Amino acid sequence: MKEKRARPQADLIRVDAVDKVSGTACYAADVPLPGLLVGAMLRSTIPHGLITSMDVSKAREIPGVHGVLTAQDVPDLRVGKGLQDIPLLAQERVRFVGERIAAIAAESREIAEEAIHAIKVEYADLPTVCDVEKALRPDAPIIHPERATYKPAEGREWPEFPSEPNANSRVLYKKGNFEDGFSTAARVFEDVFTLPMQHHAFIEPHCCTVAVDNGGGDAEKVRVWTSIKQPFSMRDWLASATGVPSERIVILPTQIGGDFGGKAFLWDEALAYFLARASGRPIRMVTSQNEEFVAGIHRHAAVIRIKSGLDSQNNLTAREVRILFNNGAYAGYRPHPTIGGSAQAAGCYRIPHVRITSTHVYTNQGPCGHMRGPGEPQVGFAVESHTDMIARRLGMDPVKFRRQTVMRDGDEGPLGKVWHSVTAGEMVTRAATALHWDKPKKQNTGRGFAVNERATGRGKAAVALEIDAEGQILIRTGLAEIGTGAHTMLRQVLATAFKIDPAEISVVQGDTDKGPYDQGANASKVTNTTGGAVLLAAKDTLPRIFAAAAELKGWPVGAISVERGRIVCKGRPGSVTFKVAAIRLAKTSGGRFRQDAELSSERGDSFGYACQGVEVTVDRETGRIRINRIVAIQDVGYAINRQALTSQIAGAIGMGLGMALREEMRYDNGYLQAVNFGAYKISCVADIPPTTFELIENGDGPGPFGAKGVGEIAAVPIMAAIANAVEDAIGVRITDLPITAEKVLGALNGRKN
């Protein structure tokens, strides 16, 4: 357990708050450049087909059009974070409605739209494949007939393609011998769960501004302002896609209006570069809301089969999980062969024999990538629904069943690793208490909960801590602020280490030429990685501050400490303000002190856990579900900023409520049925019921002061908790999300979901 640290004065005002609420924050679509042109895309109108002809001549003749690019005008290559299977522009075949076919640069959006309508495209329709199980049949139409030629991105590995025609990866996790585990089981239960794609619903759409400073040859410099959250990775991806050396590309910082994982790879930046080079003018590209739905990057739909065996004492003996992830038309928007939730498909339970198979499948739908806890909400819904269903079939209370089977300290986990500092059992008990589990309920009212785990992410980051001659303290970082309060967190980490007011510290994000390297804002690792680098810089700087104070006061260095912004020496009278000592250090360092720090963080030995419980009331006449209250219990390790942390949990729950009750990206033969927020309903403030937060702080995480990641795992438990509560209320089980009133009525009336 790490040393507990006293928190400094609460930092309730985020460093980016004033700019954002006043409207002065600069986003990638706000950058003013002389001669700026508007970029736009012609997109496929069919889900699957061959491009038999395309005539762009009339579009090029329109006054105000400065460039029209097709596949023949850009490099014949494919890009991808892991598997490189995405063409810059569709070449001979389109694979989903919304795929890019041509790029246009024009004086205005209206002229660009006119040019789009002037392009004549003819297709030869091909059979559409949308169902993942049908896509794997031997006679299924092949979406990527050339997939054998696809290569992984540099530094990535990709397994050999499975034999099925549209599978792009298959990953196996196992422990023990699951066949032996089932052969000795007294009872076996099997369930199937289905989940649709989910939209990220960030407020700011994908956008970028790209300028090519044509000095010619090696003098060419490409400046990019983009909503993508990984600036240094973006520089490398763009270099790979354009052939421009990465040292001639600079990604400049802007605000990002939400991400949730959807802004994690090349979007329009490469095509904006080619348009800028062709036209000789800078290009701005902003995706419309309709385009974000039709062509955006979504959460994977999934079909999950779970089979569990139990002995005569109701202990789990074996579990087999088969996951089919629908990744849409392209796999390149994820960095690995599978997404992280696959490895968590056995849950937080003691199971000696486990086999998990995760298969990703091509379909003629919009492509999928990472979204808040990739794969974890899908798997979490299935595992924790299945757990409740087992308990009820056994005639056991779901709380008692979990207490009996949940992991404890020192147990070997479902995949073989020994687990430490396990709080899952404590969470089950806390949730039951907070929900008044054993107290009587009103008619048609039910209670349910779910518990999940997640490791804190790891990665690389560098920071620079600077102090000027006036004592101003600055953190330089390459970390993008995606709306989570990351820059505020960096300030609080340093303030906690220095025991000063966070308001005395500033945070500045540098560009990729001048800023310290950062791997990016993803994978629940920012606090661990970039925050850890700040703490490392603080630890290296503090002795220098103390030495400066000792010089000022004539104190011995070994007895000096800092409390509430003042430096004192044990056994000596008086004190020195931290700022005065900092000024002294800066002046003796040539007018400005700088301490660089670099960290490659690790996950640590302990997981973070989240348990969420709900009480619902179901109207049997309409099927409507009302969430009465929510209990959110989270193992956070150490809460650096309680307000920001609970806000993260609340936002995650809101996203999970939408996934549980209303959000559904439904396709009809390859055509998305909800293409804007008028048809696709997300949670709003009125949908969030009273929520109670309980934080567990054991200081055992890998991050600063023992902190753990919280942003992704908090979105996982709520879906299963609601499904479990609905069954508790009215005795029907919904196994396919979202849990709509129509499905509830159908189940009550004995109809298939």
N, C-alpha and C positions, 0 to 999 in steps of 0.2 A: 504494500500500500504506500502510495506516495505521500509526501508531506502535505498536510492541509495548510492552505494559505488563506489569510484574511483578505476579503475582497475590498478594493478601494471604493470610494464613493460611487454609488450606482451611476452608470453612464447611460442615461435614459434617452439621450439625443444621439441618433446615428450620425456618423460623419458626413453622410450624403443626404441627410434629411432636408436641410434648408433648400438646397439646389433642386431637389425633386419636387417638393411641395410648392415651390415658387415658380416652377416651370423654366428655370435657368439651366437645368442639367442638360448636357449635350450628349445626344445619342448618335448612332452611326448615320441616321437619316437627317441629322441636323447640321452636318459639317458644311459650311459655306465655302465653295470654291468657284473661282471665275470660270465661265464657260461650261458649267456643269450640264451634262446631258442625262436624260432619263433612260434607264435600261428596262426592258420588259421581255417576257418570254412567250413564245407560241408553244402551247402544250397539247399533248395528245387528247383527242376527244373519244377515243375508244380504249378498252382495257387491254386488248391483245391483237396485234396485227402487223403485217409487213407494210412498210412505206413503199408504195409502187411508183409514186412521182411526187415531186414538190417543186413549185414554181414561185420564186421569190422576186421575180423581175419587177412586177408592179409595185411591190412594197419598197424596193430600192429607189423607184422613181418619185415617190411621194416627197414633196418639199418638206424639209425639216427632219428627214430621216438621214442619219449619218452613218449607219452601218446595219447590215443584216447578215448574221452568221448562221451557217448550218454546219452539220457534222463534217462537211468537206473543208470547212474553214478553220477548224480547231484540231489539235493533235488527236490522232487515232489511238487513244489510250483509254484505260479504265482506272478509276480511282477507288479508294476504300480505306477505312481505318484498319481493317484486318484483312478481309478478302477484297481484292480489287476487282469489282464486278460492275461498277457504275460508269457508264459513258458520260462524257461531258455534255454531249447532245446525242439524242437517239440517232443511231446510224441506219440500219436497215429495218429494225423492228422496234415497236413500242410495246411496253409490258404493263402499263397501268394508265388509267385516266389521269392526266396531269403531268405526264413525263415531258421533259423539255425536248423540243424539236428544233427551235430556232431562237436566236437572241437578237433583239433589236435595240438600237440606240437612236434616240430622237430628241427633238427640242422640248417636247412636253409629253405627258402621259397620254393626252388625247391623240397626238400624232402617232405615238407608239402603238396605241390600240388600233388606229386606222391601218397601220402597217401590218399588224397581226391579222386583221380581217382580210387584207389584200393577198396574203399568202395562200396559195392553193395547194392542198395536200390530198392525195388519194391513198386509200389503204386497201389492203386485202385482209379481211377479217380472219382471225385465227380463233380456235376454241378457247374459251375463258375458263380458268381454274381458280376457284376461290376457297374451296373446302380443303383443309390440310390433309384429311384422311384420304380423300379422293385423289389429291395431288400426288400421293405416294403409290398409287396403284400402277402396276406395270404398263397399263394401256393409257395412262394419263398423258394429255398433251404436254410436251416438253417446253418449258418457258425459257430455259437457257440451254439450247442445244450445243453451244460452244463452251460450256462451263469447264470442260477439261483443260482449257487454255488459260483459265483464270489463275492469277498468282497472288500470294499474300503480299501485303505491304512490307517494306523493308523492316527487318527486326521482328516480324510477326511470324507465327507458325500456324498452319492450317492443316487439319487432318485430311486424309484422302476422302474424296467425296463418297457418301454412301451409295449403294447400288440403286436405290429408288430414283426415279427420273427427276424429281424436283427437290430432293433433300440436298441442302448445301453443307450440312455438318451433322455429326452425331457424336455426343460426348457421353462417356460412361463413368459413373462413380459407384464404387462398391466396397463393401466390407463383409467379411465372413462368407458364408455360402447361403444365399437366400433360399435356395431349394431345400436345404436341410432345415432351415428355420421354419419353412411352411410345412414340411413333412412332420415336424414334431408339434405343430400348433393344434390346440384343441378347437379353436374356432378361427375362421378366416372371413374377413369383410373386404368388399371391394366397392369403390364408388368412382364416378366419373364427373368431372367438373369442367365447365366451359366458360371462357371469358372473352369478351370482344376487345378490339383495339380501343385505345383511349387517346384523346387529344391532349396535348400539353396545356393549351389554353393560356399561354403567356400573353400579357397585354401588348408588348412590343412584338411585331412580326419580325421575321428574318430581314435584315437590311445590311447594306454595305455601301461605302463610297470608296472608289478606287481611282487613283491618279497615277499616271505614268509620266515621270519627268524624263523626257526624251533627250538625253545627252548623247545617245548613240552608243551602241556596243556596251562596253563595260561601264560606261557612265550612266546607263539607264538606272533609275531608281523608282521603285514601285511603292507608293504609300497607300496603306489600306486602313480604313476605319470600318469595323465590323461588329456585329452583335454576337459573334462567336466567342465563347467563354475561355478558350485556351489559346491565347495570343501566340505563344512560342510554337505550339503545335501547328497553328494556322499558317504561320510563316513557312514551316516545312512542307505542309500539305500543298500550299499554293506553289511553292517552288517545284514540287514534284509534278503538279498538274500543268504548269506553264513552261517549264524548262528554264525559268529565271533562277539564277543562284540565290540561295536563301539570304546571303549577305547583302543582296541588293533589294531585298524586300523588308519593309518595316511596318509592323502592325502598331497602330497608334491607339491609345486607350480612349474609350468612350464609356458612358453608362450603358448598362444592359437592363432592359425592361422585363426581366423574368427569363428563366431557362428551363428548370426542372429536367435537364438532360437533353432537351431538344435542339440546343444550339452547340453541338459538339463536333461538327465536322464541316467541311467545305459545303457551302450552299451555292450562292451566285458569284462568289469572289473571283473564281477563275474566268468565268465568262465575262464578268465586268472588266477584267484585265484585258482580255482579247478585244472587247469593244473599245476600250480606252486606247489601246494601241492602234486599232484600225481607224478610229475617228480623230485621234490626236487630241482628245478632250477628256476630262474626268467624267466618270460614270457613277450615277447613284441608282441602286436597285433596291426596291422595297416590295416585299411580297404582300399581296392583298390577303384579307381574311379568308376569302374563298380559296385562294391558292394554298394557304396554310392548312386548310382542311383537306383539300383534294390531293395536294402534292407534298404535304409536310411529313415530318418524321414522327411516328406515333408509337405508343406502347404496343408490344406484341400481343396479339390475340393468342389464346392457348386452349388446348384440350389436354386435361390432366387426368390420368387414371392412377388411383392409389389402391393398393391391396396390402392389407395388414393381417398378420397372424398373431394370435394370443394364446398363452398357455392356460391351464386350468385355474391359475390364480389371477388371471386377467392382466398378466404382464406381456408386453410386446415381445414377440420372438423374431419377427421378420417383417420387412416392408419392401415392396417393389413399387416403384413410381415410374410411369412412362409419360413423358411430356412431349407434346407436339407444339412448337411455337410457330405461329404464322408470321414470317418476317416480311411478307409482301414481296414486291418485285425484286428487291435488291438486299443483299446481306452486308454490304460495305459500310453501313452506318453504325455497326458495332465493332469493337476492336478485337473481340475474341470469338472462337467458334461457338460458344454458348454465352448466355447471360448469367450473371452471378447467382440469381435465385435458384438456379437448377441444383446447386450443391446443398441447398437448404431444404430440399423436398422431403426429408425425413423428420424435420421439425426439431423441437428441443427435448426429445425423448430418448430414453435408454432403449436401444434396439440392437441386438447383437448381430443381426444379419440384414444387410441393406443392399439394394441394387436400384440405381437411379439412371434412367436413360433419357437424355435430352436431345431432341431432334429439331432442327430448324428447317423450315420448308418454304420454298418459293411459291407465291401465288400471284395472281394478277390484281393485286390490291396495292394501295399506297405503301411505300417502304416503311419499315419499323427500325427503331434504334433504341437508345437508352432513354428511359424515363424513370424518374425518382424511385430508386431501388430496383434496378432492372431485373425483371423476373420475380422479384420477391412478393409483390402484392398478389400476383397470379398464384404462385406456389403457396403463399401464406393462407390465402382464401381456401385453397383445396385442403391443405394439411389440417388447419384448425377446424374447418367444417367436418372433415372426416373424423377428427378426434372426438368432437361432440357426438357425431352420429354413432360411433362405436360405443361410447359411454351409454347412450340411450338404448341401444340394442341390448347391451348387457344389463340394463336396468340399474346402472350406477349413476350417481350424481356426477356431472361433468367436472366439478371441482375435485371431488374425491379421486376420480380416475386420473386427472392430471397430477395431483399430488403424489399418486402412487407411481406414475411412470415418467415424470419429468426429470431432467438431468439434475445432478447434484455435483458439488465440488469434488474433483478427482475422478469423476466418471469418464469413461471413454465415449466420446461422441459418436454419432451415427456413421461418421466416415473415418473413425479411428483415432482422431486427435483427442488428447485428454483435455477436458474443460476445467477452467479455473474461475473462481469468483462468480459462480453461477447464482444469479438472483431470480431466475424464472419461477422457482417454487415460492419464494417470498412474494413475488408479484401476483401469483395466483391467489394467495391468501389475502393480500391487500385488496385485490379487485373484488373478491367475494365479500369482504368486510364493507368496502365502500359502496357496493351495489345492494347491501342489505340482503344478501343472497338467501338467507334462511327465513326471511320475514315473508308473511303472506303478500300476495299480489292481487291487484284488481283483475277482473275478468278481461280476457284478451290482452293482458299485459305480460310481457316476457322479459327475461334477463339473459344476457349472453356475454361472453368475453372471449378473447383470443390472446395468445402470447407468442412472440416471435423473437428471433435473435439476429444480430448482424455484427460482423467485425468492423472496427474502425478502419478506414482506408489508409493507405500508405502512398508515399510518393517523394518527389524531390522539389525542393524550394530553396531559394536564396533570398536574403534580405540585406539591407544596409541600414544601420542605425546611425543617425547623424545628429550632432549638437553644434549649433553655431555660437558665435561670440556673444550673443544676447541670451544664451541659454535655451533657445528654442529647440525642442526635440522632434525629430522627424524620422519616420519609418519609410524607407523606399522599398517598394515591392513590385513584382511583375504580375501579381495576382489580380484578376478581374473581379470586380464587385458585381455579382449577378442578382443582387437584391436580398441576399441572406444576412447582411450585416457583417460580412467577413472583415472589412476594413475596420469597423468598430471593434470587432473582436481582437484584431491585432493591437489596437490601441490599449485595450483593457488588459491583454496579456502583459504588455510592457509596463503598464501602470501598476499592475499587481506585483510584478517583479521589483519595480523601483519604489513601490509604496507611495505613489504620488497620485494626484488627480488626473484621470484620463484626459481632461480638457487641456492639459499642458502638452499633449502629444498630437502631432499631425501625421497623416498617412497620405502618401503620394504614389500613384501607380505610374511607372515608367513605361516607355515603349520598348519594343523588342531590340532596339539598338542600344538603349541606355539603361533600361531597367534591369534589375536582378532577375535571373531566370526563375520561372515558376511553372510547374507542370500543368497547372490549371485548377479550376474550381469544379471538382467532381469527386465522386466516390466516397463521400463523407470523410474526406481527408484534410480539408483546409485547416481546421483547428490543429489537427495533429501535425501537419507538415509545415505550412507557412507559419502558423502560430508557434510551433516548436522551434522554427528557425529564429523567430523574434525572441523567444525565451533564451535561446542559445546566445544571441547577440547581447541580450541583457546581462546574462551571467558573465560574459567576457568584459562587459563595460563597467559593471558595478565596482569591481576592485579599483579601476582607474578613477572612478568618481570618489571612492573612499580615500585614495591616495591624494587626490586634489584637495579634499577637505582636511586631510592630515597636514598637508603643507601650509594651508591657510591658518590652522589653529595650533600647529606644533604638537599634534597628537600622535601616539603610536598607532600604526595602521591596524594591528591585529585586534583591537578592542572597539572598532567602529561599526556602527549599524545605522539603519535608517528606519524611522517611524513617522508615518503621516507627513511625509514630505520634508522632514528635518533629519539631519545627520548628527548623531551624538556619539560620544566616546565614553565607554564605561569608566567610571571613577573620575571623570574630568567635567568641570562645569561648562555650561554654555552649549550652543548648538550652531549648526550652519544649515541654511536652507539647501535643499537639493539643487535648486536653480543656481545658487551662488557657486556651489562646487562644480556644477556642470559648466558654468561660464569659465571657471578657472581651468578646467580640463580642455575646453575648446581653445582658449588663448595659448595654453602651453603646447597645443597641437598645431600651431600655425594659424589659428583663427577658426578652424573648423575640425571637429573630431569626427571620425568615421570608423565604425566597426562593422565589418562584413561577417555574415554567417551563412553557412550552407548546411542543409540537413537532408539526408535520405531517411525518411521516417519508416518505422515498422508498424505492423498491426498491433503488436502486443499479445499477451497471453489470454486476455479476458475479452469476452464479447460484450456488446451492449444489448440490452433487452428492452422490449416495449410490450406492455400489456394494456389493452383497452377494453373496457366493459361498457355495455349500453343497457338501457331499459327502454323498451318500445311498447307501444300500444297499436294494435292492428284492428282496423275497422272491417268486420266480416262482410258488411254489405257492399263496400266499395273496393276492398283490398288495400286501402291506403295505409301506409306505415308512418306512424309519428314517433320520432326519436324524442323521448322525454328528457334524458340526460346521458352524459358520457363521463366516464372515469378514465383518465389517462395516466398510467404509471410508467415512468421511464427511468431506466438506469443510465444516468448521464456521466457517471464518474465524478465530475466536478462541474458545477454551473458557473461559467465565467461571467455570463450576463443572463440572469434569470428571465428578464423580460423578453430578450431576444430569443432565448431558448424555448420558452413556453409559446411564444408567437410562432416559432418554427413548428412546434408540435401541433398547434391549433390549425395552421395552414395545411399541414400534412393530413390532419383528420378531415378537413374540409374537402381536400382532393379525394380522399378515400370514400367519403360520403357520396360524392358524385359518382365514383366508380361503382359503389354498392347499389345505389338506388336509381340513377337516372342516365348516366352517360353511356352511350352506345354508338359506336361507329359501325353502323350496319350497312353492308354492301348488298346490292341486288345485281347479280351477274357482273360484278366488277365495277358497278357504279355506286358511289357513296351516296347515301340517302340524306344525310345531315351535313350541309356544306357551309353553315354559318352558326353563330351563337343564337340565332332565332330558333333554329331547329335542334341544335345540340345544347342541351341544358346542363350547366355546371352549377355547383353549389354557390349560394350567395350568403351574406351575413344572416339573413332571416332563416336560413336552413340549419344554422349551427345552434344546437340546444345548449343549455347550461353545461359547462364542462369543468370538472375538477381535475387539477393537476397534482400529482405526487411525484417528487423527484428522489431517486436513490443516489446518494453521493458517497461512494466508498473510496474515491480517489485512486482507482485501480486501472484507469484507462491509459493508453499510450501517449495521449496529448498533454499539453501544459497542465501541471498541477493534478494530473490524473484524469483529464477530460476525455470523453468519448464522443464519437460522431452521433448525431441525433436526426439530421435532416431527412434521411431516407427511410430508416426503419419505422419512424413514426407514421408513415403512410400505409403500413402493412396490415395491422391487426383489425382495423375497423370493419372491413367487409365481412370477414368470418364472424365477428362479434354480432353484427346485425343479423346475419343468416341464422346464427345460433339462437338469438333472442326471438326471432320470428317463429321458429319451431317451438320454442318454449311457450310462446303466447298462444298459438293456434294449432300446433301439432302438424304443420306442413313444412316440408324442407324444399328450399329452392337451391338448386345446384348450378344454375347458370346465371351469371350477372348480366345486366343489373336486375335487382329484385324489384320488379315493377308491380303496380297494383293488378295489372292484367294477369301476371304470372301467379300472384297470390290467389286471386279469384279462381283461376284455372285449377290450381292445386286443391283449393277448398272444394271445388266442384268435381274433383276426380279426373280432370283433364290433364293431358301431358303438358309439361312446362312449355 
